[in-house]
Amino acid sequence: MGDADRISQVQKATLGLRGMIMSGEFGAGARLPEVALSERLGISRTPLRQAMDRLESEGLLERMPSGGCRVASFDLDDINDAIELRGVVEGTAARLAAERGADPELMTAAEQVLNEIDIAVSDPDSVDFDAYVGLNARFHEILAGLAGSAVIRREAERISNLPLASPSAFLRGQEVIPDFNASLIRAQGQHKAILEAISNREGARAEALAREHARLARLNFAFLKDADPRLATRIPGLALVTAS
């Protein structure tokens, strides 16, 4: 097997395994059965173990003293801390982009995304929710890259892979979040304010706005943690949260 094939197998294993864990198929504390997983994913155990190493580095898995891996569990403070940390990283990205000057092409791409979000939320009673989810993820991806720092972009991606820490983590719980559509419009206003601050080279303001924006996720989490348990199968990562 060539290097490209090996990398492809590791990526396949990583995506497949992360998806199963985040959906709650393997609960918090569950040991992962390597043989069964390699058969199910259609890969050998070597790329599977490399994928498990990667998910361990993300904090999604834990090594067991007896060997093998188990799914990590997260308490309420863990989730709030992860969201706060994402705000710190995105805030730093926004500040540095303002101070250093953001790539004009990326700024144009971000503005285009926000224009498309405007269309998606133009009717408060009929928001194009599916479009919003993808566009919101794209905006945050661009935001992480505006500083021109591979380190910040990599850290933003790593943090977003933690359960419930991604910018789109809570968008599937809209039916139980009060005034959810209004919160999307508020978030869009914050998107625009962040981009405007970066464009105006206002570093401190851009950072503060990005950190405040991330805290919207904490408000949504406050509602969802006590919501219908059936939502755990619809919101990736929610099944891994323990009450303690």
C-alpha positions as CSV (number, residue, x, y, z in Angstrom):
1,M,0.0,0.0,0.0
2,G,1.4,3.4,-1.0
3,D,1.6,6.4,1.3
4,A,-1.5,8.0,-0.3
5,D,-3.5,4.9,0.1
6,R,-2.5,4.5,3.7
7,I,-3.4,8.2,4.5
8,S,-6.7,7.7,2.8
9,Q,-7.4,4.6,5.0
10,V,-6.5,6.5,8.1
11,Q,-8.8,9.4,7.1
12,K,-11.6,7.0,6.4
13,A,-11.1,5.3,9.7
14,T,-11.0,8.7,11.6
15,L,-14.1,10.1,10.0
16,G,-16.0,6.8,10.4
17,L,-15.0,6.3,14.0
18,R,-15.6,9.9,15.0
19,G,-19.0,9.8,13.5
20,M,-20.0,6.7,15.4
21,I,-18.8,8.1,18.7
22,M,-20.3,11.5,18.3
23,S,-23.7,10.0,17.3
24,G,-23.7,8.1,20.6
25,E,-23.3,4.6,19.0
26,F,-20.5,4.1,21.5
27,G,-21.4,5.7,24.8
28,A,-19.1,7.4,27.3
29,G,-16.7,4.9,28.8
30,A,-17.3,2.2,26.2
31,R,-14.3,0.2,25.1
32,L,-13.9,0.1,21.3
33,P,-13.8,-3.4,19.7
34,E,-10.9,-3.2,17.2
35,V,-11.7,-6.3,15.3
36,A,-15.4,-5.5,14.8
37,L,-14.6,-1.9,13.9
38,S,-12.0,-2.8,11.3
39,E,-14.5,-5.2,9.7
40,R,-17.3,-2.7,9.8
41,L,-15.1,0.1,8.3
42,G,-13.5,-2.1,5.8
43,I,-10.0,-1.3,6.8
44,S,-7.1,-3.1,8.5
45,R,-6.3,-2.7,12.2
46,T,-3.2,-0.6,11.5
47,P,-5.0,2.5,10.0
48,L,-7.7,2.0,12.6
49,R,-5.2,2.2,15.4
50,Q,-3.7,5.3,13.8
51,A,-7.2,6.8,13.7
52,M,-7.6,6.0,17.4
53,D,-4.3,7.7,18.1
54,R,-5.6,10.8,16.4
55,L,-8.9,10.8,18.2
56,E,-7.0,10.3,21.5
57,S,-5.0,13.4,20.7
58,E,-8.3,15.3,20.1
59,G,-9.5,14.1,23.5
60,L,-12.3,12.0,22.2
61,L,-10.7,8.7,23.3
62,E,-8.8,7.6,26.3
63,R,-6.1,4.8,26.5
64,M,-6.9,2.0,29.0
65,P,-4.3,0.6,31.3
66,S,-5.1,-2.9,30.1
67,G,-4.7,-1.8,26.5
68,G,-7.1,-0.5,23.8
69,C,-9.2,2.6,24.0
70,R,-12.4,3.7,25.5
71,V,-14.7,6.7,24.7
72,A,-14.1,9.7,26.9
73,S,-16.8,11.3,28.9
74,F,-17.3,15.0,29.4
75,D,-19.1,16.9,32.1
76,L,-20.8,20.2,31.9
77,D,-17.7,22.2,32.8
78,D,-15.7,20.4,30.1
79,I,-18.1,21.5,27.4
80,N,-18.3,25.1,28.6
81,D,-14.5,25.2,28.8
82,A,-14.2,23.9,25.3
83,I,-16.6,26.5,23.9
84,E,-14.7,29.2,25.8
85,L,-11.4,28.0,24.4
86,R,-12.8,28.1,20.9
87,G,-13.8,31.7,21.6
88,V,-10.2,32.5,22.7
89,V,-8.7,30.9,19.6
90,E,-11.2,32.6,17.2
91,G,-10.8,35.9,19.0
92,T,-7.0,35.7,18.6
93,A,-7.4,34.9,14.9
94,A,-9.7,37.9,14.5
95,R,-7.3,40.2,16.4
96,L,-4.2,39.1,14.5
97,A,-6.1,39.4,11.2
98,A,-7.0,43.0,12.1
99,E,-3.5,43.8,13.3
100,R,-1.6,42.1,10.4
101,G,-4.1,42.8,7.7
102,A,-6.3,40.0,6.4
103,D,-5.9,38.4,2.9
104,P,-8.2,40.4,0.6
105,E,-9.4,37.3,-1.2
106,L,-10.3,35.6,2.1
107,M,-12.1,38.8,3.3
108,T,-14.1,38.8,0.0
109,A,-14.9,35.1,0.5
110,A,-16.1,35.8,4.0
111,E,-18.3,38.7,2.8
112,Q,-19.8,36.4,0.2
113,V,-20.6,33.8,2.8
114,L,-22.3,36.4,4.9
115,N,-24.3,37.6,1.9
116,E,-25.6,34.1,1.4
117,I,-26.4,33.8,5.1
118,D,-28.5,37.0,4.8
119,I,-30.5,35.2,2.1
120,A,-30.9,32.1,4.3
121,V,-32.3,34.1,7.2
122,S,-34.2,36.7,5.2
123,D,-37.6,35.3,6.2
124,P,-37.6,34.8,10.1
125,D,-40.5,32.5,9.8
126,S,-38.9,30.3,7.2
127,V,-35.2,30.2,7.7
128,D,-33.2,28.0,5.2
129,F,-31.7,26.1,8.0
130,D,-29.7,23.6,6.0
131,A,-28.0,26.4,4.1
132,Y,-27.3,28.2,7.3
133,V,-25.5,25.2,8.9
134,G,-23.1,24.9,6.0
135,L,-22.5,28.6,5.5
136,N,-21.9,29.1,9.2
137,A,-19.3,26.4,9.3
138,R,-17.6,27.9,6.2
139,F,-17.5,31.4,7.8
140,H,-15.8,30.1,10.9
141,E,-13.3,28.2,8.8
142,I,-12.4,31.4,7.0
143,L,-12.3,33.3,10.2
144,A,-9.7,30.9,11.6
145,G,-7.5,31.4,8.5
146,L,-7.8,35.2,8.3
147,A,-4.7,35.7,10.5
148,G,-2.6,33.8,8.0
149,S,-1.4,31.5,10.8
150,A,-1.2,27.7,10.2
151,V,-0.9,27.3,14.0
152,I,-4.1,29.1,14.8
153,R,-6.0,27.5,11.9
154,R,-4.9,24.0,13.1
155,E,-5.8,24.8,16.8
156,A,-9.3,26.1,15.8
157,E,-9.9,22.9,13.8
158,R,-8.7,20.7,16.7
159,I,-10.9,22.5,19.3
160,S,-13.9,22.3,17.0
161,N,-13.6,18.5,16.9
162,L,-14.2,18.3,20.6
163,P,-17.8,17.3,21.5
164,L,-20.2,20.3,21.3
165,A,-17.4,22.8,20.7
166,S,-17.8,23.4,17.0
167,P,-19.6,26.5,15.7
168,S,-22.4,24.4,14.4
169,A,-22.7,22.0,17.4
170,F,-26.1,23.1,18.7
171,L,-27.8,24.0,15.4
172,R,-29.7,20.7,15.4
173,G,-31.5,21.4,18.6
174,Q,-33.5,24.3,17.3
175,E,-36.9,22.9,18.3
176,V,-36.2,23.3,22.0
177,I,-34.1,26.5,22.0
178,P,-36.3,29.5,22.7
179,D,-36.4,32.1,19.9
180,F,-34.0,30.0,17.9
181,N,-34.5,31.8,14.6
182,A,-34.0,35.1,16.3
183,S,-30.7,33.8,17.7
184,L,-29.5,32.9,14.2
185,I,-30.2,36.5,13.1
186,R,-28.3,37.8,16.2
187,A,-25.4,35.5,15.3
188,Q,-25.3,36.9,11.8
189,G,-25.1,40.4,13.2
190,Q,-22.1,39.3,15.2
191,H,-20.5,37.8,12.1
192,K,-20.8,41.1,10.3
193,A,-19.5,43.1,13.3
194,I,-16.4,40.8,13.6
195,L,-15.6,41.2,9.9
196,E,-16.2,44.9,10.0
197,A,-13.7,45.2,13.0
198,I,-11.1,43.2,11.1
199,S,-11.6,45.4,8.0
200,N,-11.2,48.5,10.1
201,R,-8.0,47.1,11.7
202,E,-9.7,47.2,15.2
203,G,-7.9,44.3,16.8
204,A,-9.2,44.5,20.4
205,R,-12.8,45.0,19.2
206,A,-12.5,42.1,16.7
207,E,-11.2,39.8,19.5
208,A,-13.9,40.8,21.9
209,L,-16.7,40.3,19.4
210,A,-15.4,36.9,18.4
211,R,-15.2,35.7,22.0
212,E,-18.7,37.0,22.7
213,H,-20.0,35.3,19.6
214,A,-18.7,31.9,20.9
215,R,-20.7,32.4,24.1
216,L,-23.9,32.1,22.1
217,A,-23.1,28.3,22.1
218,R,-23.0,28.3,25.9
219,L,-26.5,29.8,26.0
220,N,-27.7,27.1,23.6
221,F,-26.0,24.4,25.7
222,A,-27.7,25.6,28.8
223,F,-31.1,24.9,27.2
224,L,-30.1,21.6,25.5
225,K,-28.5,19.9,28.5
226,D,-31.9,19.6,30.2
227,A,-33.8,19.0,27.0
228,D,-35.5,15.8,25.7
229,P,-32.9,12.9,26.0
230,R,-33.9,11.8,22.5
231,L,-32.0,14.8,21.2
232,A,-28.7,13.1,22.2
233,T,-29.0,11.0,19.0
234,R,-29.5,14.1,16.8
235,I,-26.9,16.5,18.3
236,P,-23.4,15.1,17.7
237,G,-21.5,14.7,21.0
238,L,-24.4,15.3,23.4
239,A,-24.6,11.6,24.3
240,L,-21.1,11.9,25.8
241,V,-22.0,14.5,28.3
242,T,-22.5,13.3,31.9
243,A,-24.2,15.2,34.7
244,S,-21.3,15.1,37.0
